[in-house]
Amino acid sequence: MDIILIPGLWLDASSWSEVTTDLERAGHTVHPLTMPGVGLPAAESADIGIADWVDAAVAAVDAVAAPVVVVGHSGGGNVAWGVADARPDRVSRVIFVDTVPPPSGFGISEFEIVDGVVPFPGWEFFPAEDVDDLDEATRARTAPLTHSVPARVPTDEIELGPGARHRVPVTLLMGGLDQETLESELEQWGPYAEEFRAIDDAEVVRIGSGHWPQFSVPNRLAALLDAAITRR
């Protein structure tokens, strides 16, 4: 199966390297992406928004034979859902890694802008449950892999159509949440709960990790991705 891997904020294609090795060993053809403007100064990235990231991922889908599985980690989930909206007949499954499908009109989140871009805020910025499984060696190894992202990308609203994406099967690989807990939390998130309920076929699988399983448990993440992809 062809798999498009979309990283979250501050990461590029190399963030998937350990996962990619296992997926290729399982027989898949893997296409990890680096999104437009990542690591570039404001002079070169100020005009890049979430729509440009979606367009780049759509182009990656169009470049390979259907069907395609699209995987989005964290903020990359917004991009993956935009791809499903644009190409519902080419995408066989969307897999969200520790994130949920966004409703139309919502962004990823808001972060501090420095010199016209959004730099990686450091591991200490995030809640303990997100990073507790990243030991000091892993943090030291992966922090240099992070890059700034264009200022508009985290806050741009995703624009989605009337709902063809809801026919695409979805797997949510959640770091610490099982299906019951996630559905309970979504009920507090208004439109996010409505978007989730609109999906015809959605499953939730707990990884048992923090927010960056591609760094903390890459082999486990790859196995869960493979299981979701081969699910019938």
TORKOL-4160 file (C-alpha; in steps of 0.2 Angstrom, whole numbers, padded with zeros to 4 digits, m for minus):
232
<pt num="1" X="0000" Y="0000" Z="0000"/>
<pt num="2" X="0006" Y="0018" Z="m0004"/>
<pt num="3" X="0006" Y="0028" Z="0012"/>
<pt num="4" X="0008" Y="0047" Z="0013"/>
<pt num="5" X="0015" Y="0052" Z="0030"/>
<pt num="6" X="0012" Y="0070" Z="0035"/>
<pt num="7" X="0022" Y="0076" Z="0050"/>
<pt num="8" X="0015" Y="0088" Z="0063"/>
<pt num="9" X="0021" Y="0106" Z="0067"/>
<pt num="10" X="0040" Y="0108" Z="0067"/>
<pt num="11" X="0044" Y="0091" Z="0060"/>
<pt num="12" X="0050" Y="0086" Z="0042"/>
<pt num="13" X="0050" Y="0069" Z="0033"/>
<pt num="14" X="0065" Y="0063" Z="0043"/>
<pt num="15" X="0054" Y="0062" Z="0059"/>
<pt num="16" X="0046" Y="0047" Z="0052"/>
<pt num="17" X="0062" Y="0038" Z="0048"/>
<pt num="18" X="0061" Y="0024" Z="0061"/>
<pt num="19" X="0043" Y="0021" Z="0057"/>
<pt num="20" X="0046" Y="0021" Z="0038"/>
<pt num="21" X="0059" Y="0007" Z="0040"/>
<pt num="22" X="0046" Y="m0005" Z="0048"/>
<pt num="23" X="0032" Y="m0001" Z="0036"/>
<pt num="24" X="0043" Y="m0004" Z="0021"/>
<pt num="25" X="0048" Y="m0021" Z="0029"/>
<pt num="26" X="0030" Y="m0025" Z="0030"/>
<pt num="27" X="0028" Y="m0022" Z="0011"/>
<pt num="28" X="0022" Y="m0004" Z="0010"/>
<pt num="29" X="0028" Y="0010" Z="m0001"/>
<pt num="30" X="0030" Y="0025" Z="0010"/>
<pt num="31" X="0030" Y="0043" Z="0006"/>
<pt num="32" X="0035" Y="0054" Z="0021"/>
<pt num="33" X="0033" Y="0073" Z="0017"/>
<pt num="34" X="0041" Y="0089" Z="0022"/>
<pt num="35" X="0028" Y="0103" Z="0021"/>
<pt num="36" X="0031" Y="0119" Z="0012"/>
<pt num="37" X="0040" Y="0133" Z="0021"/>
<pt num="38" X="0046" Y="0122" Z="0035"/>
<pt num="39" X="0063" Y="0129" Z="0041"/>
<pt num="40" X="0062" Y="0144" Z="0030"/>
<pt num="41" X="0063" Y="0162" Z="0036"/>
<pt num="42" X="0048" Y="0174" Z="0036"/>
<pt num="43" X="0054" Y="0182" Z="0020"/>
<pt num="44" X="0051" Y="0165" Z="0011"/>
<pt num="45" X="0037" Y="0158" Z="0021"/>
<pt num="46" X="0025" Y="0172" Z="0026"/>
<pt num="47" X="0013" Y="0168" Z="0012"/>
<pt num="48" X="0012" Y="0150" Z="0016"/>
<pt num="49" X="m0004" Y="0144" Z="0025"/>
<pt num="50" X="m0013" Y="0128" Z="0029"/>
<pt num="51" X="m0021" Y="0127" Z="0012"/>
<pt num="52" X="m0004" Y="0126" Z="0004"/>
<pt num="53" X="0001" Y="0111" Z="0015"/>
<pt num="54" X="m0015" Y="0103" Z="0010"/>
<pt num="55" X="m0011" Y="0106" Z="m0008"/>
<pt num="56" X="0006" Y="0099" Z="m0006"/>
<pt num="57" X="m0001" Y="0083" Z="0002"/>
<pt num="58" X="m0015" Y="0082" Z="m0012"/>
<pt num="59" X="m0001" Y="0082" Z="m0025"/>
<pt num="60" X="0008" Y="0068" Z="m0016"/>
<pt num="61" X="m0008" Y="0058" Z="m0017"/>
<pt num="62" X="m0011" Y="0062" Z="m0035"/>
<pt num="63" X="0007" Y="0056" Z="m0039"/>
<pt num="64" X="0004" Y="0038" Z="m0034"/>
<pt num="65" X="m0009" Y="0025" Z="m0039"/>
<pt num="66" X="m0024" Y="0024" Z="m0029"/>
<pt num="67" X="m0029" Y="0018" Z="m0016"/>
<pt num="68" X="m0018" Y="0028" Z="m0004"/>
<pt num="69" X="m0018" Y="0029" Z="0015"/>
<pt num="70" X="m0015" Y="0046" Z="0022"/>
<pt num="71" X="m0007" Y="0047" Z="0040"/>
<pt num="72" X="m0006" Y="0064" Z="0049"/>
<pt num="73" X="0002" Y="0067" Z="0066"/>
<pt num="74" X="m0004" Y="0080" Z="0077"/>
<pt num="75" X="m0006" Y="0096" Z="0067"/>
<pt num="76" X="m0003" Y="0086" Z="0051"/>
<pt num="77" X="m0020" Y="0078" Z="0055"/>
<pt num="78" X="m0028" Y="0094" Z="0049"/>
<pt num="79" X="m0019" Y="0092" Z="0033"/>
<pt num="80" X="m0023" Y="0074" Z="0031"/>
<pt num="81" X="m0042" Y="0078" Z="0033"/>
<pt num="82" X="m0040" Y="0091" Z="0020"/>
<pt num="83" X="m0033" Y="0078" Z="0008"/>
<pt num="84" X="m0048" Y="0066" Z="0012"/>
<pt num="85" X="m0060" Y="0081" Z="0008"/>
<pt num="86" X="m0051" Y="0085" Z="m0008"/>
<pt num="87" X="m0048" Y="0066" Z="m0014"/>
<pt num="88" X="m0061" Y="0055" Z="m0005"/>
<pt num="89" X="m0061" Y="0043" Z="m0019"/>
<pt num="90" X="m0042" Y="0041" Z="m0019"/>
<pt num="91" X="m0039" Y="0039" Z="0000"/>
<pt num="92" X="m0044" Y="0022" Z="0007"/>
<pt num="93" X="m0041" Y="0027" Z="0025"/>
<pt num="94" X="m0035" Y="0042" Z="0035"/>
<pt num="95" X="m0025" Y="0038" Z="0051"/>
<pt num="96" X="m0023" Y="0051" Z="0064"/>
<pt num="97" X="m0009" Y="0050" Z="0076"/>
<pt num="98" X="m0013" Y="0058" Z="0093"/>
<pt num="99" X="m0025" Y="0070" Z="0085"/>
<pt num="100" X="m0043" Y="0071" Z="0079"/>
<pt num="101" X="m0052" Y="0076" Z="0063"/>
<pt num="102" X="m0055" Y="0095" Z="0063"/>
<pt num="103" X="m0072" Y="0103" Z="0058"/>
<pt num="104" X="m0072" Y="0116" Z="0044"/>
<pt num="105" X="m0067" Y="0133" Z="0050"/>
<pt num="106" X="m0055" Y="0128" Z="0064"/>
<pt num="107" X="m0036" Y="0129" Z="0065"/>
<pt num="108" X="m0022" Y="0119" Z="0074"/>
<pt num="109" X="m0018" Y="0130" Z="0088"/>
<pt num="110" X="m0009" Y="0146" Z="0092"/>
<pt num="111" X="0009" Y="0148" Z="0096"/>
<pt num="112" X="0022" Y="0162" Z="0099"/>
<pt num="113" X="0028" Y="0170" Z="0083"/>
<pt num="114" X="0046" Y="0175" Z="0083"/>
<pt num="115" X="0054" Y="0184" Z="0068"/>
<pt num="116" X="0039" Y="0181" Z="0058"/>
<pt num="117" X="0039" Y="0162" Z="0060"/>
<pt num="118" X="0033" Y="0149" Z="0073"/>
<pt num="119" X="0049" Y="0141" Z="0081"/>
<pt num="120" X="0049" Y="0125" Z="0091"/>
<pt num="121" X="0045" Y="0130" Z="0109"/>
<pt num="122" X="0055" Y="0116" Z="0116"/>
<pt num="123" X="0050" Y="0100" Z="0125"/>
<pt num="124" X="0047" Y="0109" Z="0141"/>
<pt num="125" X="0033" Y="0119" Z="0134"/>
<pt num="126" X="0021" Y="0104" Z="0133"/>
<pt num="127" X="0011" Y="0095" Z="0146"/>
<pt num="128" X="0019" Y="0081" Z="0155"/>
<pt num="129" X="0008" Y="0068" Z="0148"/>
<pt num="130" X="0014" Y="0073" Z="0130"/>
<pt num="131" X="0032" Y="0071" Z="0134"/>
<pt num="132" X="0035" Y="0060" Z="0149"/>
<pt num="133" X="0039" Y="0045" Z="0138"/>
<pt num="134" X="0053" Y="0055" Z="0129"/>
<pt num="135" X="0069" Y="0052" Z="0140"/>
<pt num="136" X="0083" Y="0064" Z="0140"/>
<pt num="137" X="0093" Y="0055" Z="0126"/>
<pt num="138" X="0078" Y="0055" Z="0115"/>
<pt num="139" X="0074" Y="0074" Z="0118"/>
<pt num="140" X="0092" Y="0078" Z="0114"/>
<pt num="141" X="0092" Y="0068" Z="0099"/>
<pt num="142" X="0076" Y="0074" Z="0092"/>
<pt num="143" X="0076" Y="0093" Z="0096"/>
<pt num="144" X="0089" Y="0097" Z="0083"/>
<pt num="145" X="0077" Y="0089" Z="0070"/>
<pt num="146" X="0064" Y="0102" Z="0073"/>
<pt num="147" X="0061" Y="0118" Z="0062"/>
<pt num="148" X="0051" Y="0133" Z="0062"/>
<pt num="149" X="0034" Y="0133" Z="0053"/>
<pt num="150" X="0026" Y="0147" Z="0043"/>
<pt num="151" X="0017" Y="0159" Z="0055"/>
<pt num="152" X="0000" Y="0157" Z="0046"/>
<pt num="153" X="0000" Y="0138" Z="0047"/>
<pt num="154" X="m0005" Y="0134" Z="0065"/>
<pt num="155" X="m0019" Y="0147" Z="0065"/>
<pt num="156" X="m0026" Y="0146" Z="0047"/>
<pt num="157" X="m0044" Y="0139" Z="0047"/>
<pt num="158" X="m0046" Y="0123" Z="0037"/>
<pt num="159" X="m0059" Y="0124" Z="0024"/>
<pt num="160" X="m0068" Y="0108" Z="0021"/>
<pt num="161" X="m0083" Y="0104" Z="0009"/>
<pt num="162" X="m0100" Y="0097" Z="0012"/>
<pt num="163" X="m0095" Y="0080" Z="0019"/>
<pt num="164" X="m0088" Y="0067" Z="0006"/>
<pt num="165" X="m0073" Y="0065" Z="0017"/>
<pt num="166" X="m0085" Y="0056" Z="0030"/>
<pt num="167" X="m0086" Y="0041" Z="0019"/>
<pt num="168" X="m0067" Y="0038" Z="0021"/>
<pt num="169" X="m0063" Y="0025" Z="0034"/>
<pt num="170" X="m0054" Y="0033" Z="0049"/>
<pt num="171" X="m0042" Y="0026" Z="0062"/>
<pt num="172" X="m0037" Y="0037" Z="0077"/>
<pt num="173" X="m0021" Y="0031" Z="0085"/>
<pt num="174" X="m0022" Y="0040" Z="0102"/>
<pt num="175" X="m0007" Y="0041" Z="0113"/>
<pt num="176" X="m0016" Y="0038" Z="0130"/>
<pt num="177" X="m0035" Y="0038" Z="0126"/>
<pt num="178" X="m0046" Y="0023" Z="0122"/>
<pt num="179" X="m0062" Y="0025" Z="0112"/>
<pt num="180" X="m0073" Y="0028" Z="0127"/>
<pt num="181" X="m0062" Y="0041" Z="0134"/>
<pt num="182" X="m0060" Y="0050" Z="0118"/>
<pt num="183" X="m0078" Y="0051" Z="0114"/>
<pt num="184" X="m0082" Y="0057" Z="0132"/>
<pt num="185" X="m0069" Y="0071" Z="0130"/>
<pt num="186" X="m0075" Y="0075" Z="0112"/>
<pt num="187" X="m0092" Y="0079" Z="0119"/>
<pt num="188" X="m0084" Y="0095" Z="0127"/>
<pt num="189" X="m0077" Y="0100" Z="0111"/>
<pt num="190" X="m0093" Y="0105" Z="0102"/>
<pt num="191" X="m0090" Y="0105" Z="0083"/>
<pt num="192" X="m0076" Y="0092" Z="0085"/>
<pt num="193" X="m0089" Y="0079" Z="0092"/>
<pt num="194" X="m0100" Y="0083" Z="0077"/>
<pt num="195" X="m0086" Y="0080" Z="0065"/>
<pt num="196" X="m0081" Y="0064" Z="0073"/>
<pt num="197" X="m0099" Y="0057" Z="0074"/>
<pt num="198" X="m0102" Y="0061" Z="0055"/>
<pt num="199" X="m0088" Y="0049" Z="0050"/>
<pt num="200" X="m0096" Y="0032" Z="0043"/>
<pt num="201" X="m0082" Y="0021" Z="0049"/>
<pt num="202" X="m0071" Y="0027" Z="0064"/>
<pt num="203" X="m0060" Y="0017" Z="0076"/>
<pt num="204" X="m0050" Y="0022" Z="0090"/>
<pt num="205" X="m0034" Y="0013" Z="0096"/>
<pt num="206" X="m0024" Y="0017" Z="0111"/>
<pt num="207" X="m0005" Y="0018" Z="0108"/>
<pt num="208" X="0000" Y="0019" Z="0126"/>
<pt num="209" X="0012" Y="0033" Z="0123"/>
<pt num="210" X="0014" Y="0052" Z="0124"/>
<pt num="211" X="0011" Y="0064" Z="0109"/>
<pt num="212" X="0027" Y="0059" Z="0099"/>
<pt num="213" X="0026" Y="0040" Z="0097"/>
<pt num="214" X="0037" Y="0041" Z="0081"/>
<pt num="215" X="0051" Y="0045" Z="0093"/>
<pt num="216" X="0046" Y="0036" Z="0109"/>
<pt num="217" X="0039" Y="0019" Z="0102"/>
<pt num="218" X="0042" Y="0019" Z="0083"/>
<pt num="219" X="0041" Y="0000" Z="0082"/>
<pt num="220" X="0024" Y="0000" Z="0091"/>
<pt num="221" X="0017" Y="0014" Z="0080"/>
<pt num="222" X="0023" Y="0006" Z="0064"/>
<pt num="223" X="0014" Y="m0010" Z="0069"/>
<pt num="224" X="m0002" Y="m0001" Z="0074"/>
<pt num="225" X="m0001" Y="0008" Z="0057"/>
<pt num="226" X="0001" Y="m0008" Z="0048"/>
<pt num="227" X="m0014" Y="m0016" Z="0057"/>
<pt num="228" X="m0025" Y="m0001" Z="0053"/>
<pt num="229" X="m0020" Y="m0001" Z="0035"/>
<pt num="230" X="m0023" Y="m0020" Z="0032"/>
<pt num="231" X="m0039" Y="m0019" Z="0042"/>
<pt num="232" X="m0054" Y="m0025" Z="0031"/>
